[in-house]
């Protein structure tokens, strides 16, 4: 293809000089741009389609576990679980695609895993008392801190790291409120369980924040290396 284009340029120079070459560029450049854009859009659409299909298949396989194990789940339980798993997987694919380094992808994975487990535990058994205790609704605010912060930061590593640190702080603040006011202390998981579970989620959010900071340093180092 390159040889063909060079031959055409040579023929135009021999026949019409500079004007012939300009005419050749005027004819071929729009077609080349159109072809490149078409190929790019087709590739992106194909990759997006594959990602969605892959997440859907993974969701179906995961849901086979409670189905084959005959867990006492209702149809609503399967729908709820499927929506969480599929939404989490798709979010990971879309967000992790923003950066190629492993640290960023690991940070996204840890943050999403922590969020899913927090929703699952509070909805299934509850962290403060049982699942029917309204005090567990405070964890919606915890997740809101992380989601809003990440969106404001446009999922940039350093900004998202600050959002995850704030999320960890909010998680610890909820635990402090529960302990100070004695929320859920008279029923499982009790005071020790509240401390242990909240500490676990604080560690996950802090770990994700540290990974985002590391990913940001990697991006900065890579940019400096390219400039040098």
C-alpha positions as CSV (number, residue, x, y, z in Angstrom):
1,X,0.0,0.0,0.0
2,X,2.8,2.4,0.9
3,X,4.6,1.5,-2.4
4,X,1.4,2.1,-4.4
5,X,1.0,5.5,-2.7
6,X,4.6,6.5,-3.5
7,X,4.1,5.5,-7.1
8,X,1.0,7.6,-7.4
9,X,2.9,10.6,-5.9
10,X,5.8,10.1,-8.4
11,X,3.3,9.9,-11.3
12,X,1.5,13.1,-10.2
13,X,4.8,14.9,-9.8
14,X,5.9,13.9,-13.3
15,X,2.5,14.8,-14.8
16,X,1.4,17.9,-13.0
17,X,4.2,18.9,-10.6
18,X,3.2,20.4,-7.3
19,X,-0.4,21.0,-8.3
20,X,-0.8,17.3,-9.3
21,X,0.6,16.2,-5.9
22,X,-1.7,18.6,-4.1
23,X,-4.7,17.2,-6.0
24,X,-3.7,13.7,-5.1
25,X,-3.5,14.6,-1.4
26,X,-6.9,16.3,-1.7
27,X,-8.4,13.1,-3.1
28,X,-6.8,10.6,-0.8
29,X,-6.5,12.3,2.6
30,X,-10.2,12.5,3.3
31,X,-10.6,8.8,2.3
32,X,-7.6,7.8,4.5
33,X,-9.1,9.7,7.5
34,X,-12.5,8.2,7.0
35,X,-11.0,4.7,6.8
36,X,-8.9,5.2,9.9
37,X,-11.8,6.6,11.9
38,X,-14.1,3.8,10.7
39,X,-11.6,1.1,11.7
40,X,-11.0,2.8,15.1
41,X,-14.7,3.0,15.9
42,X,-15.3,-0.6,14.8
43,X,-12.4,-1.8,17.0
44,X,-13.8,0.1,20.0
45,X,-17.3,-1.2,19.5
46,X,-16.0,-4.7,19.2
47,X,-13.9,-4.4,22.4
48,X,-16.8,-2.9,24.3
49,X,-19.1,-5.7,23.1
50,X,-16.6,-8.3,24.1
51,X,-16.2,-6.7,27.5
52,X,-20.0,-6.6,28.2
53,X,-20.4,-10.2,27.0
54,X,-17.5,-11.4,29.2
55,X,-18.9,-9.7,32.3
56,X,-22.3,-11.1,31.6
57,X,-20.9,-14.7,31.2
58,X,-18.9,-14.3,34.4
59,X,-22.0,-13.1,36.3
60,X,-23.9,-16.1,35.0
61,X,-21.2,-18.5,36.2
62,X,-21.0,-16.9,39.6
63,X,-24.8,-17.1,40.0
64,X,-24.6,-20.8,39.2
65,X,-23.0,-21.4,42.6
66,X,-26.0,-20.6,44.8
67,X,-28.3,-22.1,42.2
68,X,-26.5,-25.5,42.1
69,X,-25.9,-25.4,45.8
70,X,-29.7,-24.9,46.3
71,X,-29.2,-21.9,48.6
72,X,-32.5,-20.6,49.9
73,X,-32.5,-17.6,47.5
74,X,-35.6,-16.0,46.1
75,X,-35.9,-14.8,42.5
76,X,-35.3,-11.2,43.9
77,X,-32.1,-12.4,45.5
78,X,-30.8,-13.6,42.2
79,X,-31.7,-10.4,40.5
80,X,-30.1,-8.3,43.2
81,X,-26.9,-10.3,43.2
82,X,-26.8,-10.4,39.4
83,X,-27.2,-6.6,39.2
84,X,-24.4,-6.0,41.7
85,X,-22.0,-8.5,40.1
86,X,-22.6,-7.4,36.6
87,X,-22.5,-3.7,37.5
88,X,-19.3,-4.1,39.4
89,X,-17.6,-6.1,36.6
90,X,-18.6,-3.6,34.0
91,X,-17.5,-0.6,36.1
92,X,-14.1,-2.3,36.6
93,X,-13.7,-2.8,32.8
94,X,-14.7,0.8,32.0
95,X,-12.7,2.5,34.7
96,X,-9.6,0.3,34.6
97,X,-9.3,0.9,30.9
98,X,-8.4,4.5,31.6
99,X,-4.9,3.5,32.6
100,X,-2.7,0.6,31.6
101,X,-0.6,0.2,34.7
102,X,-1.2,-2.8,37.0
103,X,-1.3,-0.7,40.1
104,X,-4.3,1.4,38.9
105,X,-6.2,-1.7,37.9
106,X,-5.5,-3.3,41.3
107,X,-6.6,-0.2,43.0
108,X,-9.9,-0.2,41.1
109,X,-10.4,-3.9,41.9
110,X,-9.8,-3.5,45.6
111,X,-12.1,-0.5,45.8
112,X,-14.9,-2.2,44.0
113,X,-14.5,-5.4,46.0
114,X,-14.7,-3.4,49.2
115,X,-17.8,-1.6,48.0
116,X,-19.6,-4.8,46.9
117,X,-18.7,-6.6,50.2
118,X,-20.0,-3.6,52.2
119,X,-23.3,-3.6,50.4
120,X,-23.6,-7.4,50.6
121,X,-22.8,-7.6,54.3
122,X,-25.0,-4.8,55.4
123,X,-27.9,-6.1,53.2
124,X,-27.5,-9.7,54.2
125,X,-26.7,-9.7,57.9
126,X,-25.9,-6.2,58.9
127,X,-22.8,-4.7,60.5
128,X,-24.6,-2.6,63.2
129,X,-27.1,-5.1,64.7
130,X,-29.0,-7.1,62.1
131,X,-29.8,-6.3,58.5
132,X,-33.1,-4.6,59.5
133,X,-31.3,-2.0,61.8
134,X,-31.6,1.4,60.1
135,X,-28.2,2.4,61.5
136,X,-26.7,0.4,58.6
137,X,-28.0,3.0,56.2
138,X,-25.1,5.2,57.3
139,X,-22.9,3.0,55.1
140,X,-24.7,4.4,52.1
141,X,-23.1,7.7,53.0
142,X,-19.7,6.0,53.2
143,X,-20.1,4.7,49.6
144,X,-21.4,8.0,48.5
145,X,-18.2,9.7,49.7
146,X,-16.1,7.4,47.6
147,X,-18.3,7.6,44.5
148,X,-18.7,11.3,44.5
149,X,-15.1,11.9,45.3
150,X,-13.9,9.6,42.4
151,X,-16.3,11.3,40.0
152,X,-15.1,14.8,41.0
153,X,-11.5,13.6,40.6
154,X,-12.4,12.1,37.2
155,X,-10.9,8.9,38.3
156,X,-7.4,10.4,38.2
157,X,-5.0,8.4,40.5
158,X,-4.2,11.1,43.1
159,X,-7.7,12.5,43.3
160,X,-9.2,9.1,43.6
161,X,-6.7,8.2,46.3
162,X,-7.9,11.2,48.3
163,X,-11.5,10.1,47.8
164,X,-10.6,6.6,49.1
165,X,-8.9,8.0,52.1
166,X,-12.0,10.1,52.8
167,X,-14.1,6.9,52.4
168,X,-12.0,5.1,55.0
169,X,-12.4,8.0,57.3
170,X,-16.1,8.0,56.9
171,X,-16.2,4.2,57.5
172,X,-14.3,4.8,60.8
173,X,-16.6,7.7,61.7
174,X,-19.6,5.4,61.4
175,X,-18.0,2.8,63.6
176,X,-17.3,5.6,66.2
177,X,-20.9,6.8,66.1
178,X,-22.1,3.2,66.6
179,X,-19.9,2.6,69.6
180,X,-20.5,6.0,71.2
181,X,-24.2,5.7,71.1
182,X,-24.3,2.0,71.7
183,X,-25.9,1.1,68.3
184,X,-26.3,-2.6,67.7
185,X,-24.3,-3.5,70.9
186,X,-27.1,-5.7,72.2
187,X,-27.2,-8.0,69.2
188,X,-24.7,-9.8,66.9
189,X,-22.1,-9.0,65.8
190,X,-21.7,-7.0,69.0
191,X,-19.0,-4.4,69.9
192,X,-16.1,-6.6,68.8
193,X,-17.8,-7.5,65.6
194,X,-18.5,-3.9,64.8
195,X,-14.9,-2.9,65.4
196,X,-13.5,-5.9,63.4
197,X,-15.8,-5.5,60.4
198,X,-15.4,-1.7,60.1
199,X,-11.6,-2.1,60.6
200,X,-11.6,-4.6,57.8
201,X,-13.3,-2.2,55.4
202,X,-11.1,0.7,56.5
203,X,-8.1,-1.4,55.6
204,X,-9.4,-2.2,52.2
205,X,-10.2,1.4,51.4
206,X,-6.9,2.6,52.7
207,X,-5.1,-0.1,50.7
208,X,-6.9,0.9,47.5
209,X,-6.0,4.6,48.1
210,X,-2.3,3.6,48.5
211,X,-2.5,1.7,45.3
212,X,-4.0,4.7,43.5
213,X,-1.1,6.9,44.8
214,X,1.4,4.4,43.6
215,X,-0.3,4.3,40.2
216,X,-0.1,8.1,40.1
217,X,3.6,8.0,40.8
218,X,4.1,5.4,38.0
219,X,2.2,7.6,35.6
220,X,4.3,10.7,36.6
221,X,7.6,8.7,36.2
222,X,6.5,7.4,32.8
223,X,5.6,10.9,31.6
224,X,8.9,12.3,32.9
225,X,10.8,9.4,31.1
226,X,9.1,10.1,27.8
227,X,9.9,13.8,28.1
228,X,13.5,13.1,28.9
